Each structure stands twice: as structure tokens, then as C-alpha cells.
Amino acid sequence: MSRFLYLDNAATTKTAPEVLEAMLPYFTEKFGNPSSVYQFAAENKTVVDEMRKIIAESLGAKSKEIYFTAGGSEADNWALKATAEAYQAKGRHIITTKIEHHAILHTAEYLERQGYEVTYLDVDEDGKVDLEELKAAIRPDTILISVMYANNEIGTVEPIREIGEIAHEHGILFHTDAVQAYGHLPINVDECYIDMLSASGHKLNGPKGIGFLYIRTGVKIRSFIHGGAQERKRRAGTENVPGIVGMGAAVKRAFDTMEERTAREKEVRDYLIRRVENEIPYCRLNGHRTDRLPNNANFSFQFIEGESLLIRLDMKGICASSGSACTSGSLDPSHVLLAIGLPHEIAHGSLRLTINEEISKEDVDYVVDSLKEIVEGLRNMSPLYEDFVKKQEKNV
């Protein structure tokens, strides 16, 4: 392998050196349990509170509204299950979308088995929620709307402020899974009427195994993990101090560099999209062309199978994906691509490339040149493509 390029940053990111450096002392010299009463441990409680403040300020929230979790999936589960339990006397109806991460979809399916009703909103061909359809789905017994901030597969950014405003006007709680968006887009929970928000450290150059749930003051959801009195009695378990320190450092880094970093990523992303669309026939850009995450490009290539494409890219030292890392073992096409209207045979030929600030246009040139070669090779092996070419030649 002559070259290695990592273009799967939606799946996870490498921990930044300064983040790791901040974390290391809390594995060794500063290992105290923040819940203990002596000074050695109390210093760690102070550090945890400092990290909580950094995160709160990044959202325009209060420190007491940030609750640390083991990651985005736990935060999503907590938001849906605890809201359902706490507000069941008001109603048992929840609204979400067909393109959510499986941490939301599978939790919603679990709640349906417990007697709750869930409406799964359609999206348009770009992956956007229709606000009128959302309004029409609201019922007197609706207790929660959960819509992701930006899609993890196709990168489309949803009209979160408008959705939050609709929820607020109807007195319905609004949760957003911001795992892909947080640290990549500016977010203000008050401006967007967000009552709960999920985020994860490893999507923004922080460590794995740490995340948080923002819970607006006044939202009456209960503990998700029972045991001790940590996290103001709402999330039991000894605090992951190294992880919390790492998350705080990653958040500070992400927001300090956001403007310059995302501008560079957009430039490289758009260069990638232009080259692919101009040089590889029978391909489609998935997701909204402009309202998308700065580092995301998702394509479908006709007449090929995505897994074969990924294997051949890997042989050239290029790490990519066909969709969510959480469903990488599935033979089914992406539920997101099916939801935006792609037929199965095209959805199966999808490729997600997610860059970071280190990826250059020269790197993109290598990726696109490799991709052109691979797609051509796979199509030459495809009887479907051969039949298609013959039909095209007959019609000339």
C-alpha cells in the first residue's frame, strides 16, 4: 500500500494530539473519583465542572443543563425513553423521521412495542423534512418531536430552527440528534427552541466512549441509568474524567477553529464533488447540494455494488464507507437512500466520503483518479452495464 487516506470521518475521527495530552494526567497522577470528599478527588470534580461549562457555552446553554453520557447512542436512548416515561400521562405519540440514526429508529421501535405510537416523517429527494407534513402529523397527544440536526450519511442539514419553533408553538418537547453536526456547525439551543440535544466526543477529534445530553431546565425527564447520585442524580456511574476532559478539550478546539476549518473543508469537498460529477458518468450526488455538512460527499454509482467499491478503495489505501458505520455488516441498502427515493439497485452502489481539515486537493485527486479506475473496472464486469451500453448504442 503506497498511500493511506482516511475519508470516513463521519464514522469516527482521530483524537487530536492536544486532546490526548489534556487527558493523559487523568489516567495516572489525577485519577481521583470526583464523588469522593477529599481534596485530591475534589480537584477532579472542579475539572469536570469546567468541561461542562465549556460545552454549555458552545451551545448557549447553562452548565447545569449538560449531562455526560457514554456517547451519542446513550443520549438518544435517554432522550426518547425517559421522555416517553415522564410524559405518558399527557400522551403517547412521538414524531421522528425515516432518516434518523438507528439509535433513534430502534429506540422508537422499542417504544412502539411498549404501546407508544410513532409517526415517521418522509423526506424529500434531498433528505429534508417537509414542515407542512410535520405540522399535519402533530396530534393533541404528541409529546416529543425528534429530528436529527444533520444526516450522518448524506450530510443534509435539516431546518432545525423552524422545526423547533413549530414544536415550541404546540407545547411539544423537541430533541435533536446533533452527533454529526456538533462541532461542525454553530448551534444555539435557545435560538432553535431545542429542549434536548445529543452529541458524541469521537466525531470531533475527541475520545470514544464519551458524549452528553443537553436537557433544558424544566424538562421533567428522569434518570436513564440508576445507581449513584452522579450528574445531579440523573445519570448514575462514576464519571469518566479522562473522557470528559478529552471531550471538553475537543469541543474547545472544534469551536476555536470552526470558521477557518469548515471553510477549508467546504472548498475541498466541493472540489471533490465537481471532479466526481464531471468525470464519472451515471453517478448521483446524494443529499442537499448546499445545505449539507462541510465535510460530507455522498454518491451513488449505477451498475456497481458498494461493497466491491469499498474493498477496492481499501486496496489503494483509501478508507471510505457506504453509509453508517453502525450498519456496516448489513446487506440491506441504506434506509436513508431508500427514504430519499433511490431504487434498491442504485442505493446499493453508494459511497460516503467524509473529509477532515488535513485532506488536500492533491489527496482528492488521488481518490478521484482511483475511483474512476475502480468504477470503470467494476462496470466492465457488470452484465447490467453491458446490457445498458448495448441499448444506448441501439438508440444512437
C-alpha positions as CSV (number, residue, x, y, z in Angstrom):
1,M,0.0,0.0,0.0
2,S,1.7,3.2,-1.2
3,R,-0.7,5.7,0.4
4,F,-3.1,5.9,3.2
5,L,-6.1,8.3,3.2
6,Y,-8.8,8.3,5.8
7,L,-12.1,9.6,4.4
8,D,-14.5,8.2,6.9
9,N,-14.6,10.9,9.4
10,A,-18.4,10.6,9.9
11,A,-17.7,7.1,11.4
12,T,-15.1,8.4,13.8
13,T,-12.2,10.8,13.9
14,K,-8.7,10.5,15.3
15,T,-8.1,12.0,18.7
16,A,-6.3,15.3,18.3
17,P,-2.8,15.4,20.0
18,E,-3.8,18.3,22.3
19,V,-6.9,16.4,23.4
20,L,-4.8,13.3,24.2
21,E,-2.3,15.4,26.1
22,A,-5.0,17.0,28.2
23,M,-6.4,13.6,29.0
24,L,-3.3,11.7,30.0
25,P,-2.8,13.1,33.5
26,Y,-6.3,11.9,34.5
27,F,-5.3,8.3,33.9
28,T,-2.3,8.4,36.2
29,E,-1.5,11.3,38.6
30,K,-5.0,12.8,38.8
31,F,-7.0,9.6,39.0
32,G,-9.4,10.5,41.8
33,N,-13.1,9.8,41.8
34,P,-14.9,13.2,41.6
35,S,-17.6,11.9,44.0
36,S,-15.1,11.4,46.9
37,V,-14.9,14.1,49.6
38,Y,-11.1,14.6,50.0
39,Q,-9.2,17.4,48.2
40,F,-7.4,15.1,45.8
41,A,-10.7,14.0,44.3
42,A,-12.5,17.3,44.7
43,E,-10.0,18.8,42.2
44,N,-11.3,16.4,39.6
45,K,-14.9,17.5,40.3
46,T,-13.8,21.0,39.6
47,V,-12.3,19.9,36.3
48,V,-15.5,18.1,35.3
49,D,-17.5,21.3,36.1
50,E,-15.0,23.3,33.9
51,M,-15.5,21.0,31.0
52,R,-19.3,21.1,31.5
53,K,-19.1,24.9,31.3
54,I,-17.0,24.8,28.0
55,I,-19.6,22.6,26.4
56,A,-22.6,24.6,27.7
57,E,-21.1,27.8,26.3
58,S,-20.7,26.3,22.9
59,L,-24.4,25.8,22.8
60,G,-25.6,28.9,24.5
61,A,-26.8,26.7,27.4
62,K,-26.3,26.6,31.2
63,S,-23.7,24.3,32.8
64,K,-26.4,22.6,34.8
65,E,-28.1,21.5,31.6
66,I,-25.3,19.3,30.4
67,Y,-25.3,15.7,31.4
68,F,-22.4,13.4,30.4
69,T,-23.1,10.1,28.9
70,A,-21.1,7.2,27.3
71,G,-21.8,8.6,23.8
72,G,-24.5,9.7,21.3
73,S,-26.4,6.4,21.3
74,E,-27.0,6.5,25.1
75,A,-28.0,10.2,24.9
76,D,-30.5,9.4,22.1
77,N,-31.9,6.4,24.1
78,W,-32.2,8.6,27.2
79,A,-34.0,11.4,25.4
80,L,-36.7,9.2,23.9
81,K,-37.2,6.6,26.6
82,A,-37.2,9.0,29.5
83,T,-39.5,11.5,27.8
84,A,-41.9,8.7,26.9
85,E,-42.0,7.6,30.5
86,A,-42.2,11.1,32.1
87,Y,-44.9,12.5,29.8
88,Q,-47.1,9.4,29.1
89,A,-49.9,10.9,31.1
90,K,-50.1,13.8,28.5
91,G,-49.8,11.4,25.5
92,R,-48.1,8.5,23.9
93,H,-47.3,9.9,20.4
94,I,-43.8,10.7,19.1
95,I,-42.8,12.2,15.8
96,T,-39.4,11.4,14.1
97,T,-38.2,10.9,10.6
98,K,-37.3,7.9,8.3
99,I,-33.7,9.0,8.0
100,E,-32.7,9.1,11.7
101,H,-29.7,7.2,13.0
102,H,-30.6,3.7,14.3
103,A,-30.0,4.9,17.9
104,I,-33.3,6.8,17.3
105,L,-35.1,4.4,15.0
106,H,-34.5,1.3,17.1
107,T,-35.4,3.2,20.3
108,A,-38.7,4.4,18.6
109,E,-39.4,0.8,17.6
110,Y,-38.8,-0.3,21.2
111,L,-41.3,2.3,22.4
112,E,-43.9,1.1,19.8
113,R,-43.7,-2.3,21.4
114,Q,-44.4,-0.6,24.7
115,G,-47.7,0.8,23.4
116,Y,-46.5,4.2,22.1
117,E,-47.3,5.5,18.6
118,V,-44.6,6.8,16.4
119,T,-45.0,8.8,13.2
120,Y,-42.0,8.5,10.8
121,L,-41.9,11.6,8.6
122,D,-41.0,11.3,4.9
123,V,-38.2,13.5,3.5
124,D,-37.8,15.0,0.0
125,E,-35.2,13.8,-2.6
126,D,-32.5,15.9,-0.8
127,G,-33.3,14.4,2.6
128,K,-35.2,17.5,4.0
129,V,-38.2,17.3,6.3
130,D,-41.4,19.0,4.9
131,L,-42.5,21.4,7.6
132,E,-46.2,21.2,6.5
133,E,-46.1,17.5,6.8
134,L,-44.6,17.9,10.3
135,K,-47.4,20.2,11.3
136,A,-50.0,17.8,9.9
137,A,-48.6,15.0,11.9
138,I,-49.0,16.8,15.3
139,R,-51.8,15.5,17.5
140,P,-53.1,16.5,20.9
141,D,-51.3,13.5,22.4
142,T,-47.9,14.3,20.7
143,I,-45.2,14.6,23.5
144,L,-42.0,14.7,21.5
145,I,-40.5,15.6,18.1
146,S,-37.0,14.2,17.4
147,V,-35.3,15.2,14.2
148,M,-31.5,14.9,13.6
149,Y,-29.6,18.2,13.1
150,A,-27.7,16.8,10.1
151,N,-27.8,13.4,8.5
152,N,-24.9,11.2,9.1
153,E,-25.0,9.5,5.7
154,I,-25.9,12.2,3.1
155,G,-25.0,15.2,5.1
156,T,-28.2,17.2,4.7
157,V,-28.8,19.8,7.3
158,E,-32.4,20.0,8.5
159,P,-34.4,23.2,9.1
160,I,-33.9,22.8,12.8
161,R,-34.9,26.3,13.9
162,E,-38.2,26.1,12.1
163,I,-38.9,22.6,13.5
164,G,-38.1,23.8,17.0
165,E,-40.4,26.8,16.6
166,I,-43.2,24.5,15.5
167,A,-42.7,22.2,18.5
168,H,-42.5,25.2,20.8
169,E,-45.7,26.7,19.5
170,H,-47.5,23.5,20.1
171,G,-46.0,22.9,23.6
172,I,-44.2,19.8,22.4
173,L,-40.7,18.8,23.5
174,F,-38.1,19.0,20.8
175,H,-35.0,16.7,20.7
176,T,-32.3,16.7,18.1
177,D,-29.6,14.2,17.5
178,A,-26.7,16.5,16.7
179,V,-23.9,13.9,16.8
180,Q,-22.8,14.7,13.2
181,A,-23.4,18.4,13.4
182,Y,-22.0,19.4,16.8
183,G,-18.5,20.9,16.4
184,H,-19.0,21.3,12.7
185,L,-21.9,23.8,12.6
186,P,-22.7,26.6,15.0
187,I,-25.7,25.6,17.3
188,N,-27.6,27.7,19.7
189,V,-30.3,25.8,21.7
190,D,-32.3,28.9,22.5
191,E,-32.4,30.2,19.0
192,C,-33.5,26.8,17.7
193,Y,-36.0,26.1,20.6
194,I,-34.1,22.8,21.4
195,D,-35.2,21.1,24.6
196,M,-32.7,18.2,24.3
197,L,-29.6,17.6,22.2
198,S,-27.3,14.6,21.9
199,A,-23.6,14.8,21.0
200,S,-20.6,12.5,21.0
201,G,-16.9,13.2,21.5
202,H,-15.4,10.9,18.9
203,K,-17.0,12.8,16.0
204,L,-15.0,15.9,16.7
205,N,-11.5,14.7,17.4
206,G,-12.3,13.7,20.9
207,P,-12.2,10.2,22.6
208,K,-14.7,7.4,22.1
209,G,-16.9,6.5,25.0
210,I,-18.0,10.0,26.0
211,G,-20.9,12.2,25.0
212,F,-23.6,14.3,26.5
213,L,-27.3,15.1,26.6
214,Y,-28.3,18.7,26.9
215,I,-31.6,18.8,28.9
216,R,-33.3,22.2,29.1
217,T,-34.1,23.4,32.6
218,G,-37.7,22.5,33.3
219,V,-37.8,19.3,31.1
220,K,-39.1,16.6,33.5
221,I,-37.3,13.5,32.3
222,R,-35.9,11.1,34.8
223,S,-32.7,9.0,35.2
224,F,-31.8,6.6,32.5
225,I,-29.1,4.7,34.4
226,H,-29.9,4.1,38.1
227,G,-27.3,3.8,40.9
228,G,-25.4,6.6,42.4
229,A,-26.2,10.3,42.6
230,Q,-23.8,11.4,39.9
231,E,-24.8,14.0,37.2
232,R,-27.2,15.7,39.7
233,K,-28.9,12.4,40.3
234,R,-29.9,12.0,36.6
235,R,-27.1,9.6,35.3
236,A,-25.5,7.2,37.7
237,G,-22.0,5.9,37.4
238,T,-18.5,7.1,38.2
239,E,-17.6,10.0,35.9
240,N,-15.3,9.2,33.1
241,V,-12.9,12.0,34.0
242,P,-10.3,11.4,31.2
243,G,-13.1,11.2,28.7
244,I,-14.8,14.3,30.0
245,V,-11.5,16.2,29.9
246,G,-11.0,15.0,26.4
247,M,-14.4,16.0,25.3
248,G,-14.0,19.5,26.8
249,A,-10.6,19.9,25.0
250,A,-12.1,18.6,21.7
251,V,-15.1,21.0,22.0
252,K,-12.8,24.0,22.7
253,R,-10.6,23.0,19.7
254,A,-13.6,22.5,17.4
255,F,-15.2,25.8,18.2
256,D,-12.0,27.8,18.2
257,T,-11.2,26.5,14.7
258,M,-14.7,26.1,13.2
259,E,-14.8,29.1,10.8
260,E,-11.4,28.5,9.2
261,R,-11.6,24.7,9.3
262,T,-15.0,24.3,7.8
263,A,-14.3,26.9,5.1
264,R,-11.3,24.8,4.0
265,E,-13.3,21.6,4.2
266,K,-16.1,23.1,2.0
267,E,-13.6,24.1,-0.6
268,V,-12.0,20.6,-0.7
269,R,-15.5,18.9,-0.5
270,D,-16.8,21.0,-3.5
271,Y,-13.7,20.2,-5.5
272,L,-14.3,16.5,-4.8
273,I,-17.9,16.8,-5.9
274,R,-17.1,18.7,-9.1
275,R,-14.5,16.2,-10.2
276,V,-16.7,13.1,-9.5
277,E,-19.7,14.6,-11.2
278,N,-17.8,15.8,-14.2
279,E,-15.6,12.7,-14.7
280,I,-17.6,9.7,-13.7
281,P,-20.8,9.1,-15.7
282,Y,-24.0,7.7,-14.2
283,C,-23.4,9.0,-10.7
284,R,-25.6,11.0,-8.4
285,L,-24.8,13.3,-5.5
286,N,-27.0,12.4,-2.6
287,G,-28.1,15.0,-0.1
288,H,-28.8,18.7,-0.4
289,R,-26.3,20.4,-2.6
290,T,-25.7,23.4,-0.4
291,D,-27.4,22.7,3.0
292,R,-25.0,19.9,3.9
293,L,-22.3,19.2,6.4
294,P,-19.0,20.9,5.3
295,N,-17.1,17.6,5.1
296,N,-19.6,15.3,3.6
297,A,-19.9,14.0,0.0
298,N,-22.2,11.0,-0.8
299,F,-22.6,9.5,-4.2
300,S,-24.4,6.7,-5.9
301,F,-22.9,4.9,-8.9
302,Q,-25.1,3.0,-11.2
303,F,-24.2,-0.6,-12.2
304,I,-21.9,-1.4,-9.3
305,E,-22.1,-2.7,-5.8
306,G,-20.9,-0.6,-2.9
307,E,-19.1,-3.3,-1.0
308,S,-16.9,-4.2,-4.0
309,L,-16.1,-0.5,-4.4
310,L,-15.1,-0.2,-0.8
311,I,-12.8,-3.2,-0.9
312,R,-11.0,-1.9,-4.0
313,L,-10.6,1.6,-2.5
314,D,-9.2,-0.1,0.6
315,M,-6.6,-1.9,-1.6
316,K,-5.5,1.6,-2.7
317,G,-5.2,2.8,0.9
318,I,-8.5,4.8,0.9
319,C,-10.8,4.4,3.9
320,A,-14.5,5.2,3.0
321,S,-17.9,3.8,3.7
322,S,-21.2,3.1,2.1
323,G,-23.3,4.6,4.9
324,S,-23.5,4.5,8.7
325,A,-20.7,2.6,10.5
326,C,-23.4,1.1,12.7
327,T,-24.9,-0.9,9.8
328,S,-21.7,-1.8,8.0
329,G,-22.4,-5.5,8.4
330,S,-25.9,-5.3,6.8
331,L,-26.5,-6.5,3.3
332,D,-29.6,-4.2,3.0
333,P,-29.2,-0.8,1.2
334,S,-29.2,2.3,3.3
335,H,-32.5,3.2,4.8
336,V,-31.6,6.9,4.2
337,L,-31.0,6.4,0.5
338,L,-34.3,4.5,0.2
339,A,-36.1,7.2,2.1
340,I,-34.9,9.9,-0.4
341,G,-36.4,7.8,-3.2
342,L,-33.4,5.8,-4.7
343,P,-34.3,2.4,-6.0
344,H,-32.5,-0.6,-4.4
345,E,-30.1,-1.2,-7.2
346,I,-28.8,2.4,-7.1
347,A,-28.8,2.6,-3.3
348,H,-26.6,-0.4,-3.2
349,G,-23.9,1.4,-5.2
350,S,-23.4,4.2,-2.7
351,L,-20.2,5.8,-1.4
352,R,-19.8,8.2,1.5
353,L,-16.6,10.2,1.6
354,T,-16.1,12.4,4.7
355,I,-13.0,14.5,4.9
356,N,-11.2,16.5,7.6
357,E,-9.0,19.6,7.6
358,E,-5.9,17.6,6.7
359,I,-7.3,16.3,3.4
360,S,-5.9,18.4,0.4
361,K,-7.0,18.8,-3.2
362,E,-4.0,16.6,-4.1
363,D,-5.4,13.9,-1.9
364,V,-8.7,14.3,-3.6
365,D,-7.0,13.9,-7.0
366,Y,-5.7,10.6,-5.9
367,V,-9.1,9.5,-4.6
368,V,-11.0,10.5,-7.7
369,D,-8.4,9.0,-10.1
370,S,-8.6,5.8,-8.1
371,L,-12.4,5.9,-8.1
372,K,-12.6,6.4,-11.9
373,E,-10.4,3.4,-12.4
374,I,-12.3,1.2,-10.0
375,V,-15.8,2.2,-11.2
376,E,-14.8,1.6,-14.8
377,G,-13.4,-1.8,-13.9
378,L,-16.4,-2.9,-11.9
379,R,-18.8,-1.7,-14.6
380,N,-16.9,-3.7,-17.2
381,M,-17.6,-6.8,-15.1
382,S,-21.3,-6.0,-14.8
383,P,-23.8,-7.7,-17.2
384,L,-26.3,-5.0,-16.3
385,Y,-23.9,-2.3,-17.5
386,E,-23.2,-4.3,-20.7
387,D,-26.9,-4.5,-21.5
388,F,-27.3,-0.8,-20.8
389,V,-24.5,0.1,-23.2
390,K,-25.9,-2.1,-25.9
391,K,-29.3,-0.4,-25.5
392,Q,-27.7,3.0,-25.7
393,E,-25.8,2.1,-28.8
394,K,-29.0,0.9,-30.5
395,N,-30.7,4.2,-29.7
396,V,-28.0,6.2,-31.3
